[in-house]
Amino acid sequence: MTCILGIEELKLEAPKTRRARSRSGARAIRLNLATHPSQQYQIYPKPYFDASPTWFTWNSLTASDVHELREERGFEGQHVYFHLNHPIQLVRLVGLIVDIEVTKGGKYILLSLDDSSGACIEVKTEFRGVKAGDHAGYPSNTVVDNLDVHITFGHATVQVDKQPIDIGSVIKVKGKIDSYRQNRQLKLERIFIVKDTNAEAKAWAETAQLKRDVLSKPWVLTKQKREEIDVQMQRDAIKKRELARKRKAWSVKHVEKHRRHAEKSEERRVRKARELDDGALKGSDVLP
């Protein structure tokens, strides 16, 4: 049975080395994401998410944390996940690569990440689809600019910023939570090589701080803040309607201008044809 440690103990559980990370320490950090039934909180509507401290930020979590996030009714298929009432979509993870796989058909590259939290997670990115005749100079052959993957005799060679990485390399990844066949994944957006244990320990400290300062309690949106957001949404709606009205007026004006131009062009053509007909020799329109 896993022992649940308190917040203060989290600060003592940073791994000493890459090879000797403490799995119990990792579990100590992840435990705080368990939802306590006694806590009462409100799931706010999506238009208020911009005010959340977790929505538009890279949340420093663990793989196990990502698997434990909840989906709520009404947010299905929107890539919105919750811890308590904190909406989460973007995640930062640090861990060891334990597997590299190219999917059948060669569309995706999957990096399996183990961060000693008790679970692994697949980090997915897509090969850049370059069509025939497209000679643009792309920075890499994947949709992540600093990640290159080359396949030789069925073996994938992976480079980050032109530096090779392989099974056993420690990396930091940032991405959007996704799922495939009911399994959580991370859709990769950014990737970095973790070069030393100090950087790795710093990442664990950031994870502990996020859980202590933000995720340990529900997100509370004050009445005043909600009213401010409501007013701003009304202003945005007015601006949107005004922009739509201007675009429609411009479109009508543009169509009318094009019609008048076409009419004048046709008038000039007809007038020119008449001038040519009037100047032609009598009977020249009859073939011999």
Short mmCIF file of the C-alpha atoms (twelve columns), coordinates in Angstrom:
data_MODEL
# 
_entry.id   MODEL 
# 
loop_
_atom_site.group_PDB 
_atom_site.id 
_atom_site.type_symbol 
_atom_site.label_atom_id 
_atom_site.label_alt_id 
_atom_site.label_comp_id 
_atom_site.label_asym_id 
_atom_site.label_seq_id 
_atom_site.Cartn_x 
_atom_site.Cartn_y 
_atom_site.Cartn_z 
_atom_site.pdbx_PDB_model_num 
ATOM 1   C CA . MET A 1   0.000   0.000  0.000    1 
ATOM 2   C CA . THR A 2   1.369   3.391  -1.012   1 
ATOM 3   C CA . CYS A 3   2.141   5.703  1.852    1 
ATOM 4   C CA . ILE A 4   0.740   9.222  1.418    1 
ATOM 5   C CA . LEU A 5   3.110   11.975 2.444    1 
ATOM 6   C CA . GLY A 6   2.360   15.564 3.324    1 
ATOM 7   C CA . ILE A 7   3.161   18.725 1.411    1 
ATOM 8   C CA . GLU A 8   6.197   19.597 3.493    1 
ATOM 9   C CA . GLU A 9   7.752   16.200 2.739    1 
ATOM 10  C CA . LEU A 10  7.625   16.868 -0.988   1 
ATOM 11  C CA . LYS A 11  10.590  19.208 -0.778   1 
ATOM 12  C CA . LEU A 12  12.774  16.354 0.489    1 
ATOM 13  C CA . GLU A 13  11.969  13.911 -2.299   1 
ATOM 14  C CA . ALA A 14  13.892  15.308 -5.294   1 
ATOM 15  C CA . PRO A 15  15.936  12.521 -6.959   1 
ATOM 16  C CA . LYS A 16  19.647  12.363 -6.168   1 
ATOM 17  C CA . THR A 17  20.740  10.927 -9.509   1 
ATOM 18  C CA . ARG A 18  19.122  9.936  -12.767  1 
ATOM 19  C CA . ARG A 19  19.770  6.259  -12.183  1 
ATOM 20  C CA . ALA A 20  18.756  6.283  -8.532   1 
ATOM 21  C CA . ARG A 21  15.510  8.212  -8.567   1 
ATOM 22  C CA . SER A 22  13.258  7.433  -5.644   1 
ATOM 23  C CA . ARG A 23  9.990   5.932  -6.820   1 
ATOM 24  C CA . SER A 24  8.507   6.505  -3.389   1 
ATOM 25  C CA . GLY A 25  9.476   10.158 -3.692   1 
ATOM 26  C CA . ALA A 26  7.752   10.399 -7.066   1 
ATOM 27  C CA . ARG A 27  4.621   8.866  -5.613   1 
ATOM 28  C CA . ALA A 28  4.779   11.363 -2.784   1 
ATOM 29  C CA . ILE A 29  4.489   14.206 -5.274   1 
ATOM 30  C CA . ARG A 30  1.707   12.575 -7.249   1 
ATOM 31  C CA . LEU A 31  -0.501  11.747 -4.262   1 
ATOM 32  C CA . ASN A 32  -1.791  15.297 -3.909   1 
ATOM 33  C CA . LEU A 33  -3.794  14.978 -7.097   1 
ATOM 34  C CA . ALA A 34  -6.212  12.570 -5.434   1 
ATOM 35  C CA . THR A 35  -9.622  14.225 -5.221   1 
ATOM 36  C CA . HIS A 36  -11.042 14.365 -1.723   1 
ATOM 37  C CA . PRO A 37  -14.830 13.803 -1.667   1 
ATOM 38  C CA . SER A 38  -15.174 16.142 1.302    1 
ATOM 39  C CA . GLN A 39  -14.002 19.120 -0.755   1 
ATOM 40  C CA . GLN A 40  -16.717 21.181 -2.395   1 
ATOM 41  C CA . TYR A 41  -16.006 23.170 -5.520   1 
ATOM 42  C CA . GLN A 42  -17.710 24.492 -8.612   1 
ATOM 43  C CA . ILE A 43  -16.849 23.596 -12.195  1 
ATOM 44  C CA . TYR A 44  -16.978 26.955 -13.953  1 
ATOM 45  C CA . PRO A 45  -18.150 27.376 -17.570  1 
ATOM 46  C CA . LYS A 46  -15.417 27.341 -20.219  1 
ATOM 47  C CA . PRO A 47  -15.625 31.097 -20.976  1 
ATOM 48  C CA . TYR A 48  -14.172 31.694 -17.494  1 
ATOM 49  C CA . PHE A 49  -11.170 29.396 -17.998  1 
ATOM 50  C CA . ASP A 50  -8.913  32.266 -19.068  1 
ATOM 51  C CA . ALA A 51  -8.953  33.441 -15.449  1 
ATOM 52  C CA . SER A 52  -7.729  30.056 -14.198  1 
ATOM 53  C CA . PRO A 53  -4.087  29.770 -13.065  1 
ATOM 54  C CA . THR A 54  -3.799  26.399 -14.866  1 
ATOM 55  C CA . TRP A 55  -5.492  26.932 -18.220  1 
ATOM 56  C CA . PHE A 56  -3.012  28.822 -20.403  1 
ATOM 57  C CA . THR A 57  0.186   27.636 -18.748  1 
ATOM 58  C CA . TRP A 58  2.539   24.658 -18.839  1 
ATOM 59  C CA . ASN A 59  1.544   22.728 -15.722  1 
ATOM 60  C CA . SER A 60  4.500   20.888 -14.178  1 
ATOM 61  C CA . LEU A 61  2.998   17.456 -13.528  1 
ATOM 62  C CA . THR A 62  4.033   13.806 -13.629  1 
ATOM 63  C CA . ALA A 63  2.877   11.055 -15.960  1 
ATOM 64  C CA . SER A 64  0.797   9.529  -13.185  1 
ATOM 65  C CA . ASP A 65  -0.841  12.901 -12.544  1 
ATOM 66  C CA . VAL A 66  -1.896  13.148 -16.187  1 
ATOM 67  C CA . HIS A 67  -3.522  9.706  -16.041  1 
ATOM 68  C CA . GLU A 68  -5.405  10.701 -12.878  1 
ATOM 69  C CA . LEU A 69  -6.957  13.893 -14.267  1 
ATOM 70  C CA . ARG A 70  -10.742 13.714 -14.665  1 
ATOM 71  C CA . GLU A 71  -13.050 14.374 -17.556  1 
ATOM 72  C CA . GLU A 72  -16.290 16.161 -16.729  1 
ATOM 73  C CA . ARG A 73  -19.696 15.927 -18.338  1 
ATOM 74  C CA . GLY A 74  -20.226 18.728 -20.824  1 
ATOM 75  C CA . PHE A 75  -16.538 18.921 -21.758  1 
ATOM 76  C CA . GLU A 76  -16.271 15.660 -23.684  1 
ATOM 77  C CA . GLY A 77  -14.021 15.786 -26.729  1 
ATOM 78  C CA . GLN A 78  -12.715 19.267 -25.902  1 
ATOM 79  C CA . HIS A 79  -9.334  18.177 -24.473  1 
ATOM 80  C CA . VAL A 80  -10.300 19.644 -21.103  1 
ATOM 81  C CA . TYR A 81  -9.263  17.717 -17.990  1 
ATOM 82  C CA . PHE A 82  -9.653  18.548 -14.330  1 
ATOM 83  C CA . HIS A 83  -7.924  18.265 -11.005  1 
ATOM 84  C CA . LEU A 84  -10.499 19.406 -8.453   1 
ATOM 85  C CA . ASN A 85  -12.022 22.226 -10.530  1 
ATOM 86  C CA . HIS A 86  -8.748  23.324 -12.122  1 
ATOM 87  C CA . PRO A 87  -9.054  23.021 -15.930  1 
ATOM 88  C CA . ILE A 88  -5.874  21.623 -17.452  1 
ATOM 89  C CA . GLN A 89  -4.898  21.183 -21.082  1 
ATOM 90  C CA . LEU A 90  -1.156  21.951 -21.253  1 
ATOM 91  C CA . VAL A 91  1.448   19.914 -19.383  1 
ATOM 92  C CA . ARG A 92  5.209   19.886 -18.837  1 
ATOM 93  C CA . LEU A 93  6.861   16.550 -18.033  1 
ATOM 94  C CA . VAL A 94  10.450  15.484 -17.340  1 
ATOM 95  C CA . GLY A 95  11.463  11.861 -17.608  1 
ATOM 96  C CA . LEU A 96  13.536  9.061  -19.056  1 
ATOM 97  C CA . ILE A 97  12.908  7.715  -22.565  1 
ATOM 98  C CA . VAL A 98  12.153  3.990  -22.244  1 
ATOM 99  C CA . ASP A 99  10.867  3.285  -25.747  1 
ATOM 100 C CA . ILE A 100 10.880  4.836  -29.218  1 
ATOM 101 C CA . GLU A 101 8.326   3.671  -31.753  1 
ATOM 102 C CA . VAL A 102 7.244   4.693  -35.233  1 
ATOM 103 C CA . THR A 103 3.585   3.862  -35.801  1 
ATOM 104 C CA . LYS A 104 2.439   1.630  -38.619  1 
ATOM 105 C CA . GLY A 105 2.265   3.710  -41.749  1 
ATOM 106 C CA . GLY A 106 4.988   6.025  -40.488  1 
ATOM 107 C CA . LYS A 107 2.750   8.944  -39.575  1 
ATOM 108 C CA . TYR A 108 3.673   9.328  -35.902  1 
ATOM 109 C CA . ILE A 109 6.698   8.932  -33.661  1 
ATOM 110 C CA . LEU A 110 5.997   7.860  -30.063  1 
ATOM 111 C CA . LEU A 111 8.399   8.469  -27.193  1 
ATOM 112 C CA . SER A 112 7.496   6.540  -24.042  1 
ATOM 113 C CA . LEU A 113 8.456   8.531  -20.961  1 
ATOM 114 C CA . ASP A 114 9.070   7.174  -17.452  1 
ATOM 115 C CA . ASP A 115 9.371   9.839  -14.731  1 
ATOM 116 C CA . SER A 116 9.338   7.392  -11.779  1 
ATOM 117 C CA . SER A 117 5.827   8.478  -10.806  1 
ATOM 118 C CA . GLY A 118 4.469   4.941  -11.089  1 
ATOM 119 C CA . ALA A 119 3.214   5.327  -14.654  1 
ATOM 120 C CA . CYS A 120 4.612   5.927  -18.113  1 
ATOM 121 C CA . ILE A 121 3.092   8.084  -20.821  1 
ATOM 122 C CA . GLU A 122 3.427   8.241  -24.587  1 
ATOM 123 C CA . VAL A 123 4.528   11.521 -26.108  1 
ATOM 124 C CA . LYS A 124 3.316   11.731 -29.691  1 
ATOM 125 C CA . THR A 125 4.369   13.886 -32.609  1 
ATOM 126 C CA . GLU A 126 3.655   13.771 -36.319  1 
ATOM 127 C CA . PHE A 127 6.016   13.588 -39.237  1 
ATOM 128 C CA . ARG A 128 5.782   16.679 -41.392  1 
ATOM 129 C CA . GLY A 129 3.674   15.937 -44.460  1 
ATOM 130 C CA . VAL A 130 5.587   17.508 -47.338  1 
ATOM 131 C CA . LYS A 131 3.745   17.230 -50.644  1 
ATOM 132 C CA . ALA A 132 5.449   16.702 -53.974  1 
ATOM 133 C CA . GLY A 133 6.647   20.002 -55.384  1 
ATOM 134 C CA . ASP A 134 6.853   21.629 -51.961  1 
ATOM 135 C CA . HIS A 135 10.408  22.972 -51.820  1 
ATOM 136 C CA . ALA A 136 10.013  25.127 -48.696  1 
ATOM 137 C CA . GLY A 137 12.899  24.974 -46.246  1 
ATOM 138 C CA . TYR A 138 11.487  23.326 -43.109  1 
ATOM 139 C CA . PRO A 139 13.620  23.239 -39.932  1 
ATOM 140 C CA . SER A 140 12.876  19.550 -39.290  1 
ATOM 141 C CA . ASN A 141 10.987  16.579 -40.707  1 
ATOM 142 C CA . THR A 142 8.454   16.616 -37.847  1 
ATOM 143 C CA . VAL A 143 5.899   19.247 -36.872  1 
ATOM 144 C CA . VAL A 144 8.136   20.137 -33.889  1 
ATOM 145 C CA . ASP A 145 10.824  22.400 -35.318  1 
ATOM 146 C CA . ASN A 146 13.788  21.125 -33.276  1 
ATOM 147 C CA . LEU A 147 12.925  17.407 -33.468  1 
ATOM 148 C CA . ASP A 148 14.249  15.277 -36.344  1 
ATOM 149 C CA . VAL A 149 13.543  11.570 -36.770  1 
ATOM 150 C CA . HIS A 150 15.169  9.397  -39.426  1 
ATOM 151 C CA . ILE A 151 14.388  5.738  -40.074  1 
ATOM 152 C CA . THR A 152 17.223  3.428  -41.138  1 
ATOM 153 C CA . PHE A 153 16.528  -0.294 -41.580  1 
ATOM 154 C CA . GLY A 154 13.546  0.005  -39.267  1 
ATOM 155 C CA . HIS A 155 15.496  1.811  -36.543  1 
ATOM 156 C CA . ALA A 156 14.532  5.360  -35.556  1 
ATOM 157 C CA . THR A 157 17.327  7.871  -35.005  1 
ATOM 158 C CA . VAL A 158 16.080  10.864 -33.023  1 
ATOM 159 C CA . GLN A 159 17.736  14.260 -32.717  1 
ATOM 160 C CA . VAL A 160 16.793  17.274 -30.604  1 
ATOM 161 C CA . ASP A 161 18.515  20.495 -31.642  1 
ATOM 162 C CA . LYS A 162 20.797  18.326 -33.810  1 
ATOM 163 C CA . GLN A 163 21.878  16.357 -30.718  1 
ATOM 164 C CA . PRO A 164 21.088  12.603 -30.691  1 
ATOM 165 C CA . ILE A 165 18.800  11.168 -28.026  1 
ATOM 166 C CA . ASP A 166 17.912  7.537  -27.411  1 
ATOM 167 C CA . ILE A 167 16.471  5.175  -24.838  1 
ATOM 168 C CA . GLY A 168 17.928  6.289  -21.513  1 
ATOM 169 C CA . SER A 169 18.044  9.982  -22.380  1 
ATOM 170 C CA . VAL A 170 16.321  12.399 -20.012  1 
ATOM 171 C CA . ILE A 171 14.120  14.977 -21.728  1 
ATOM 172 C CA . LYS A 172 11.687  17.740 -20.871  1 
ATOM 173 C CA . VAL A 173 8.547   17.865 -22.986  1 
ATOM 174 C CA . LYS A 174 5.653   20.278 -23.236  1 
ATOM 175 C CA . GLY A 175 2.411   19.347 -24.888  1 
ATOM 176 C CA . LYS A 176 -1.346  19.130 -24.947  1 
ATOM 177 C CA . ILE A 177 -3.151  16.258 -23.269  1 
ATOM 178 C CA . ASP A 178 -4.708  13.867 -25.765  1 
ATOM 179 C CA . SER A 179 -6.001  10.310 -25.706  1 
ATOM 180 C CA . TYR A 180 -5.937  7.299  -28.005  1 
ATOM 181 C CA . ARG A 181 -8.130  4.279  -27.363  1 
ATOM 182 C CA . GLN A 182 -8.857  5.461  -23.822  1 
ATOM 183 C CA . ASN A 183 -5.145  5.897  -23.050  1 
ATOM 184 C CA . ARG A 184 -3.797  9.334  -22.178  1 
ATOM 185 C CA . GLN A 185 -1.052  10.721 -24.372  1 
ATOM 186 C CA . LEU A 186 0.786   13.991 -24.736  1 
ATOM 187 C CA . LYS A 187 0.705   15.715 -28.109  1 
ATOM 188 C CA . LEU A 188 4.207   17.146 -28.294  1 
ATOM 189 C CA . GLU A 189 4.693   20.859 -28.880  1 
ATOM 190 C CA . ARG A 190 8.172   21.483 -27.430  1 
ATOM 191 C CA . ILE A 191 11.088  19.251 -26.441  1 
ATOM 192 C CA . PHE A 192 14.386  19.847 -24.652  1 
ATOM 193 C CA . ILE A 193 17.321  17.689 -23.546  1 
ATOM 194 C CA . VAL A 194 17.852  17.662 -19.772  1 
ATOM 195 C CA . LYS A 195 21.623  17.852 -19.522  1 
ATOM 196 C CA . ASP A 196 22.272  17.473 -15.796  1 
ATOM 197 C CA . THR A 197 20.724  16.378 -12.527  1 
ATOM 198 C CA . ASN A 198 20.392  19.974 -11.325  1 
ATOM 199 C CA . ALA A 199 17.923  20.720 -14.131  1 
ATOM 200 C CA . GLU A 200 16.064  17.508 -13.322  1 
ATOM 201 C CA . ALA A 201 15.866  18.348 -9.620   1 
ATOM 202 C CA . LYS A 202 14.628  21.837 -10.494  1 
ATOM 203 C CA . ALA A 203 11.807  20.299 -12.532  1 
ATOM 204 C CA . TRP A 204 10.730  18.156 -9.565   1 
ATOM 205 C CA . ALA A 205 10.795  21.232 -7.339   1 
ATOM 206 C CA . GLU A 206 8.540   23.090 -9.788   1 
ATOM 207 C CA . THR A 207 6.106   20.174 -9.726   1 
ATOM 208 C CA . ALA A 208 6.013   20.197 -5.936   1 
ATOM 209 C CA . GLN A 209 5.496   23.976 -5.861   1 
ATOM 210 C CA . LEU A 210 2.579   23.823 -8.301   1 
ATOM 211 C CA . LYS A 211 0.836   21.212 -6.194   1 
ATOM 212 C CA . ARG A 212 1.510   23.053 -2.963   1 
ATOM 213 C CA . ASP A 213 0.578   26.551 -4.106   1 
ATOM 214 C CA . VAL A 214 -2.149  25.907 -6.693   1 
ATOM 215 C CA . LEU A 215 -3.496  22.367 -6.967   1 
ATOM 216 C CA . SER A 216 -3.836  21.672 -3.251   1 
ATOM 217 C CA . LYS A 217 -7.031  23.731 -3.099   1 
ATOM 218 C CA . PRO A 218 -9.947  24.445 -5.450   1 
ATOM 219 C CA . TRP A 219 -9.890  27.375 -7.839   1 
ATOM 220 C CA . VAL A 220 -12.171 30.147 -6.585   1 
ATOM 221 C CA . LEU A 221 -13.519 32.706 -9.020   1 
ATOM 222 C CA . THR A 222 -14.857 35.707 -7.122   1 
ATOM 223 C CA . LYS A 223 -18.141 37.377 -8.007   1 
ATOM 224 C CA . GLN A 224 -16.281 40.551 -8.936   1 
ATOM 225 C CA . LYS A 225 -13.978 38.666 -11.313  1 
ATOM 226 C CA . ARG A 226 -16.917 36.878 -12.926  1 
ATOM 227 C CA . GLU A 227 -18.686 40.192 -13.467  1 
ATOM 228 C CA . GLU A 228 -15.520 41.641 -15.026  1 
ATOM 229 C CA . ILE A 229 -15.299 38.677 -17.380  1 
ATOM 230 C CA . ASP A 230 -19.011 38.955 -18.222  1 
ATOM 231 C CA . VAL A 231 -18.584 42.624 -19.135  1 
ATOM 232 C CA . GLN A 232 -15.538 41.832 -21.263  1 
ATOM 233 C CA . MET A 233 -17.398 39.017 -23.028  1 
ATOM 234 C CA . GLN A 234 -20.232 41.413 -23.821  1 
ATOM 235 C CA . ARG A 235 -17.751 43.932 -25.227  1 
ATOM 236 C CA . ASP A 236 -16.078 41.215 -27.280  1 
ATOM 237 C CA . ALA A 237 -19.464 40.087 -28.611  1 
ATOM 238 C CA . ILE A 238 -20.304 43.669 -29.652  1 
ATOM 239 C CA . LYS A 239 -16.927 44.017 -31.377  1 
ATOM 240 C CA . LYS A 240 -17.449 40.690 -33.123  1 
ATOM 241 C CA . ARG A 241 -20.876 41.711 -34.410  1 
ATOM 242 C CA . GLU A 242 -19.523 45.089 -35.555  1 
ATOM 243 C CA . LEU A 243 -16.633 43.398 -37.339  1 
ATOM 244 C CA . ALA A 244 -19.047 40.986 -39.027  1 
ATOM 245 C CA . ARG A 245 -21.239 43.925 -40.103  1 
ATOM 246 C CA . LYS A 246 -18.237 45.765 -41.578  1 
ATOM 247 C CA . ARG A 247 -17.065 42.659 -43.394  1 
ATOM 248 C CA . LYS A 248 -20.537 42.127 -44.848  1 
ATOM 249 C CA . ALA A 249 -20.743 45.781 -45.924  1 
ATOM 250 C CA . TRP A 250 -17.290 45.533 -47.489  1 
ATOM 251 C CA . SER A 251 -18.295 42.343 -49.292  1 
ATOM 252 C CA . VAL A 252 -21.463 43.952 -50.702  1 
ATOM 253 C CA . LYS A 253 -19.476 47.023 -51.758  1 
ATOM 254 C CA . HIS A 254 -16.793 44.862 -53.347  1 
ATOM 255 C CA . VAL A 255 -19.378 42.803 -55.287  1 
ATOM 256 C CA . GLU A 256 -21.103 45.960 -56.502  1 
ATOM 257 C CA . LYS A 257 -17.779 47.490 -57.565  1 
ATOM 258 C CA . HIS A 258 -16.896 44.320 -59.452  1 
ATOM 259 C CA . ARG A 259 -20.324 44.316 -61.154  1 
ATOM 260 C CA . ARG A 260 -19.968 47.938 -62.301  1 
ATOM 261 C CA . HIS A 261 -16.465 47.222 -63.583  1 
ATOM 262 C CA . ALA A 262 -17.766 44.242 -65.559  1 
ATOM 263 C CA . GLU A 263 -20.606 46.328 -67.026  1 
ATOM 264 C CA . LYS A 264 -18.205 49.066 -68.147  1 
ATOM 265 C CA . SER A 265 -15.886 46.497 -69.691  1 
ATOM 266 C CA . GLU A 266 -18.796 45.010 -71.607  1 
ATOM 267 C CA . GLU A 267 -19.912 48.483 -72.789  1 
ATOM 268 C CA . ARG A 268 -16.399 49.209 -74.062  1 
ATOM 269 C CA . ARG A 269 -16.283 45.880 -75.876  1 
ATOM 270 C CA . VAL A 270 -19.662 46.449 -77.551  1 
ATOM 271 C CA . ARG A 271 -18.712 50.013 -78.518  1 
ATOM 272 C CA . LYS A 272 -15.404 48.853 -79.998  1 
ATOM 273 C CA . ALA A 273 -17.148 46.108 -81.948  1 
ATOM 274 C CA . ARG A 274 -19.596 48.630 -83.413  1 
ATOM 275 C CA . GLU A 275 -16.750 50.938 -84.414  1 
ATOM 276 C CA . LEU A 276 -15.022 48.089 -86.209  1 
ATOM 277 C CA . ASP A 277 -18.250 47.069 -87.930  1 
ATOM 278 C CA . ASP A 278 -18.946 50.633 -89.057  1 
ATOM 279 C CA . GLY A 279 -15.458 50.979 -90.563  1 
ATOM 280 C CA . ALA A 280 -15.505 47.693 -92.430  1 
ATOM 281 C CA . LEU A 281 -15.982 47.482 -96.220  1 
ATOM 282 C CA . LYS A 282 -19.485 46.679 -97.408  1 
ATOM 283 C CA . GLY A 283 -19.849 42.938 -97.958  1 
ATOM 284 C CA . SER A 284 -16.641 42.049 -96.088  1 
ATOM 285 C CA . ASP A 285 -18.673 39.991 -93.657  1 
ATOM 286 C CA . VAL A 286 -19.704 37.619 -96.473  1 
ATOM 287 C CA . LEU A 287 -17.393 34.699 -97.179  1 
ATOM 288 C CA . PRO A 288 -16.488 34.076 -100.857 1 
# 
